[in-house]
Every structure is written in structure tokens, then in C-alpha cells.
């Protein structure tokens, strides 16, 4: 396996319906594959609008099973077609009354590897997620893919350092962070938190944000998606804050070992001293 992995992400505007939204992402994925990408990730609940701007039961209609629902099944076929690993964030229904904000991870041959369920669920104006989602209960999986070890941390999770660290301890080399975050709420944090997490945990992060305004509220999703390396440096340019964009970058996974030898943060951890972090 080569140390250099060509990776992609998509920040997208909402099209108005699921079919055209999925079709648009399929075309972005095919273009990424034409550019040589071997892994791609999409934004939070990529096949739907960000319906959590409101609290209405009609929006449960966006939920589907994982991995046997229509979207993940379609993405498995897309992975086989393109030869890419795909990170697929969707609204998951596990059973009646059991709903999660989930990302499926599909290997380059179309094999479903597993899912990550968002742990930290916000409930503030414009982000009424507790109305829809249960807290994640599937741990902090890191998936052994064709490009290396890939983890996922979803949107609001990024404010909590514990999960970033657990993904690192579980071996992650690249963590996708699909998001839907609004300009007025957190834009000053967007280029601080994920680079800081990449440094603290010494791996690559793909930070993905929606872009534009949608029909269910006035959230202004500001894009500016990016890849960041284990030194906290952006890999290439940050994406636009106003327009849809496919971002393709070369990530040198060899840098992970270099940084871990130089900074040695994992060596100097003190888990024996951290008991207070998990006390209620």
C-alpha cells in the first residue's frame, strides 16, 4: 500500500429531492475517480436537506435502514464501479422509534464495512437534532479499508475531544468529519477545531460542510471544507464558502509516523491520571 493516498470530499448544495441529490454525488464521485481519488466522503445526511432546522414528524421520511436501504445499496454499487472507498452519511432507522445520525463506510470493492453513529446530539435553535436522533451506541470504529484505516466523527461531535482521541487510539489514519454548520453559529471555530484535533491525535482530518441556504430554515451553511494534516496544516486550498465543490488532495500517510516520532504525544499520554474525565 502506497503512503500517498488521493482523497476526495464533496460540499454540496441541496437540490430539492433525494434522487437528484444522490445522482449529483454519484457524478462527483465519478469525477473524483477520474482524477485518481481512492476514497471520498460526503456531508452530513448527504441525501436529504438539513431538516433539523425544524421539529416536524414529516421529516422521519428521510430515514432508511443501514446497510440494506436504497441509498447505501446504491453507494455499494458506486464503490464497485469507481474502485473507491466511500463514506456515506445518512439518517438511519434501525427499527420503530430507533433513529440515528449515521455514516456507513464502504470499501473499494463495494463491501459494507460498518457504520458510525453520531454520539453527541445538539438541541439548539436551528439544530433540533434530539427531536430526530438517539445518541450513537456503536462505539468508535476504525475501518480497515483499501486505502488505510478510516474513521468517522459527525458534525457536533467535533467539539468533544474524547472521540477524536479514541479514534486515534483505535488506529485511525484519516477521519472524515461530515457536517452541517451555519455561518453565524460556529464559523470562527471551523478552522480551529479540526486542525487542533489532527495535531493532538496525529492523523489526517477531512472536514466537510454543506454550502448555501435550504428550505427549512435560515441557516447559512458556509462550506470551506478542507483536508488537514497531522501537523495542523491545510492540504491545498480550503474550499469556497459560497459554492458547491469537489475537493481532491494527496495525503501522505507517511507523515503520520514522522509526526508521532517527533512529537510523541501517544507515548506521553497519562491514562492512569484521567479517571476524572469520565466521572458523572
C-alpha positions as CSV (number, residue, x, y, z in Angstrom):
1,X,0.0,0.0,0.0
2,X,1.4,3.4,-1.0
3,X,1.9,6.0,1.6
4,X,0.3,8.7,-0.6
5,X,-3.5,8.4,-0.7
6,X,-5.5,10.6,-3.1
7,X,-8.6,11.5,-1.2
8,X,-11.8,13.5,-2.0
9,X,-14.7,15.2,-0.3
10,X,-17.8,16.9,-1.6
11,X,-19.5,20.0,-0.2
12,X,-22.9,20.3,-1.9
13,X,-26.0,22.5,-2.2
14,X,-29.4,20.9,-1.7
15,X,-31.1,20.1,-5.0
16,X,-34.7,19.8,-3.7
17,X,-35.1,16.0,-3.8
18,X,-33.3,12.8,-2.9
19,X,-33.0,11.3,-6.3
20,X,-31.2,14.3,-7.9
21,X,-29.1,14.8,-4.7
22,X,-27.8,11.2,-4.9
23,X,-27.3,11.4,-8.6
24,X,-25.2,14.6,-8.2
25,X,-23.0,12.9,-5.6
26,X,-22.5,9.9,-7.9
27,X,-21.2,12.2,-10.6
28,X,-18.9,14.0,-8.2
29,X,-17.6,10.5,-7.2
30,X,-17.0,9.5,-10.8
31,X,-15.1,12.7,-11.4
32,X,-13.0,12.2,-8.3
33,X,-12.2,8.7,-9.6
34,X,-11.2,10.1,-12.9
35,X,-8.8,12.4,-11.0
36,X,-7.3,9.3,-9.3
37,X,-9.1,9.5,-5.9
38,X,-9.3,6.3,-3.9
39,X,-11.5,7.5,-1.1
40,X,-14.3,10.0,-0.9
41,X,-16.7,11.3,1.8
42,X,-20.0,13.2,1.7
43,X,-21.6,15.7,4.0
44,X,-23.9,15.0,6.9
45,X,-27.2,13.4,5.8
46,X,-26.0,14.0,2.3
47,X,-29.1,12.6,0.5
48,X,-31.5,15.0,2.3
49,X,-31.9,18.6,3.3
50,X,-30.7,19.6,6.8
51,X,-34.3,19.1,8.1
52,X,-33.2,19.6,11.7
53,X,-33.7,23.3,11.4
54,X,-37.3,22.4,12.3
55,X,-39.1,19.8,14.5
56,X,-41.7,18.2,12.4
57,X,-42.6,14.5,12.2
58,X,-42.8,14.6,8.4
59,X,-39.0,14.5,8.3
60,X,-38.8,11.0,9.6
61,X,-39.5,10.1,5.9
62,X,-35.8,10.7,5.1
63,X,-34.7,7.7,7.3
64,X,-33.7,4.4,5.9
65,X,-32.0,1.2,7.0
66,X,-28.3,0.8,7.0
67,X,-26.8,-1.1,5.2
68,X,-29.8,-2.5,3.3
69,X,-31.6,0.7,2.5
70,X,-31.7,2.2,-1.0
71,X,-29.0,4.8,-0.6
72,X,-26.3,2.7,0.9
73,X,-27.1,-0.1,-1.5
74,X,-26.6,2.4,-4.4
75,X,-23.4,3.6,-2.8
76,X,-22.1,0.0,-2.6
77,X,-22.6,-0.3,-6.4
78,X,-20.9,3.1,-6.9
79,X,-17.9,1.9,-4.9
80,X,-17.6,-1.2,-7.1
81,X,-17.9,1.0,-10.2
82,X,-15.3,3.6,-9.2
83,X,-12.9,1.4,-7.0
84,X,-13.2,4.0,-4.2
85,X,-13.8,3.8,-0.5
86,X,-16.9,5.8,0.2
87,X,-18.1,7.4,3.5
88,X,-21.9,7.7,3.3
89,X,-23.7,9.8,6.0
90,X,-27.5,9.2,6.2
91,X,-30.5,9.3,8.5
92,X,-30.7,5.7,9.8
93,X,-33.8,3.8,11.0
94,X,-32.9,0.7,12.9
95,X,-36.5,-0.2,14.0
96,X,-39.6,1.6,15.1
97,X,-38.6,4.5,17.2
98,X,-34.9,3.9,16.8
99,X,-33.3,6.6,14.6
100,X,-29.6,7.6,14.3
101,X,-27.4,10.1,12.5
102,X,-25.1,7.6,10.9
103,X,-22.3,7.2,8.4
104,X,-21.8,3.9,6.5
105,X,-18.3,3.0,5.3
106,X,-18.0,1.1,2.1
107,X,-14.7,-0.5,0.8
108,X,-13.4,0.0,-2.7
109,X,-14.9,-3.3,-3.8
110,X,-18.4,-2.4,-2.6
111,X,-18.2,-4.3,0.7
112,X,-20.1,-2.7,3.5
113,X,-17.6,-2.5,6.4
114,X,-19.8,-1.0,9.1
115,X,-21.2,2.2,10.5
116,X,-20.5,5.1,12.8
117,X,-23.4,6.6,14.8
118,X,-23.1,10.2,15.9
119,X,-22.6,10.3,19.7
120,X,-23.2,13.9,20.6
121,X,-26.6,15.2,19.6
122,X,-27.3,19.0,19.7
123,X,-30.6,20.7,20.6
124,X,-30.3,24.4,20.0
125,X,-32.1,26.8,17.6
126,X,-31.7,25.7,14.0
127,X,-30.1,22.3,15.1
128,X,-33.0,20.4,16.7
129,X,-31.4,17.0,16.4
130,X,-32.6,15.4,19.6
131,X,-36.1,15.5,18.1
132,X,-34.9,13.0,15.5
133,X,-31.8,11.1,16.6
134,X,-30.8,8.8,19.5
135,X,-27.2,9.2,20.7
136,X,-24.8,6.8,19.0
137,X,-24.2,3.5,20.6
138,X,-21.9,1.7,18.2
139,X,-18.6,2.9,19.7
140,X,-15.7,4.5,17.8
141,X,-15.0,2.1,14.9
142,X,-12.0,2.5,12.7
143,X,-12.4,0.7,9.4
144,X,-9.6,-1.2,7.7
145,X,-10.1,-0.1,4.1
146,X,-8.3,-0.4,0.8
147,X,-6.6,3.0,1.5
148,X,-5.8,2.5,5.2
149,X,-7.6,3.0,8.5
150,X,-10.5,5.3,8.2
151,X,-12.7,6.7,11.0
152,X,-15.8,9.0,11.1
153,X,-16.8,11.7,13.6
154,X,-20.0,13.6,12.7
155,X,-20.6,17.4,12.9
156,X,-21.3,18.4,16.5
157,X,-19.1,15.5,17.7
158,X,-16.1,17.7,16.7
159,X,-16.5,19.9,19.8
160,X,-15.7,16.9,22.0
161,X,-12.0,15.8,22.1
162,X,-12.6,12.4,23.7
163,X,-14.0,10.9,20.5
164,X,-11.1,12.2,18.3
165,X,-8.7,10.6,20.8
166,X,-10.5,7.3,20.8
167,X,-10.4,7.2,17.0
168,X,-6.6,7.8,17.2
169,X,-6.2,5.1,19.8
170,X,-8.2,2.7,17.6
171,X,-5.6,3.3,14.8
172,X,-7.2,6.0,12.5
173,X,-5.1,7.5,9.8
174,X,-7.8,9.6,8.2
175,X,-11.0,10.7,9.9
176,X,-13.9,12.1,7.9
177,X,-16.0,14.8,9.7
178,X,-19.2,15.3,7.7
179,X,-21.1,18.4,9.0
180,X,-23.8,20.9,8.5
181,X,-22.8,24.0,10.3
182,X,-24.0,27.6,10.0
183,X,-22.1,30.8,9.4
184,X,-23.4,32.7,12.4
185,X,-23.1,29.8,14.8
186,X,-19.6,28.4,14.6
187,X,-17.6,29.7,11.6
188,X,-14.9,31.1,13.9
189,X,-14.4,27.5,15.2
190,X,-14.4,25.7,11.9
191,X,-10.7,26.3,11.1
192,X,-9.6,25.8,14.7
193,X,-11.1,22.6,16.0
194,X,-10.4,20.0,13.3
195,X,-6.8,21.2,12.8
196,X,-6.3,21.1,16.5
197,X,-7.7,17.5,16.6
198,X,-5.4,16.5,13.8
199,X,-2.4,17.8,15.7
200,X,-3.5,16.3,19.1
201,X,-4.2,12.9,17.6
202,X,-1.6,12.9,14.8
203,X,-3.7,11.9,11.8
204,X,-5.4,13.5,8.8
205,X,-8.9,15.0,9.0
206,X,-11.4,15.6,6.2
207,X,-13.7,18.4,7.3
208,X,-16.9,18.6,5.2
209,X,-19.6,21.3,5.5
210,X,-22.7,21.9,3.5
211,X,-23.0,25.1,1.5
212,X,-25.9,27.5,0.9
213,X,-29.3,28.0,2.4
214,X,-32.1,25.5,2.3
215,X,-35.9,25.5,2.5
216,X,-36.4,24.5,6.2
217,X,-34.7,27.5,7.8
218,X,-32.3,30.4,7.6
219,X,-29.1,28.5,8.4
220,X,-26.3,29.8,6.1
221,X,-24.1,26.7,5.5
222,X,-20.7,28.2,4.7
223,X,-18.8,25.3,3.0
224,X,-15.0,26.0,3.4
225,X,-14.4,22.2,3.5
226,X,-10.8,21.0,3.7
227,X,-8.2,18.3,4.4
228,X,-5.8,19.0,7.2
229,X,-2.6,17.0,8.0
230,X,-1.1,15.8,11.3
231,X,0.8,19.0,11.7
232,X,-2.4,21.0,11.5
233,X,-1.6,22.4,8.1
234,X,-4.3,22.6,5.3
235,X,-3.6,20.2,2.4
236,X,-4.1,22.6,-0.5
237,X,-6.7,25.3,-0.5
238,X,-9.8,25.5,1.6
239,X,-13.0,25.2,-0.5
240,X,-15.3,28.1,-1.3
241,X,-17.7,29.5,1.3
242,X,-20.5,30.0,-1.2
243,X,-20.4,27.4,-4.0
244,X,-20.5,23.6,-4.3
245,X,-17.1,22.0,-4.7
246,X,-15.4,18.7,-5.2
247,X,-12.0,18.7,-3.3
248,X,-9.3,16.2,-4.3
249,X,-6.0,16.2,-2.4
250,X,-3.0,13.9,-2.0
251,X,-2.4,12.8,1.6
252,X,1.0,11.5,2.6
253,X,0.2,8.9,5.3
254,X,4.0,8.6,5.9
255,X,3.7,11.9,7.7
256,X,1.7,10.3,10.5
257,X,4.7,8.1,11.6
258,X,7.1,11.1,11.3
259,X,4.9,13.3,13.4
260,X,4.3,10.6,16.0
261,X,8.0,10.0,16.4
262,X,8.8,13.7,16.6
263,X,6.0,14.9,18.9
264,X,5.4,11.6,20.7
265,X,2.0,12.6,22.1
266,X,0.8,9.0,22.3
267,X,4.0,8.0,24.3
268,X,3.4,10.7,26.8
269,X,-0.3,10.1,27.5
270,X,-1.3,9.5,31.1
271,X,-4.5,7.4,31.1
272,X,-3.7,6.4,34.7
273,X,-4.4,10.1,35.6
274,X,-7.5,10.7,33.6
275,X,-10.2,8.9,35.8
276,X,-11.9,12.3,36.5
277,X,-12.7,12.7,32.8
278,X,-15.4,10.0,32.9
279,X,-16.9,10.7,36.3
280,X,-20.5,12.0,36.0
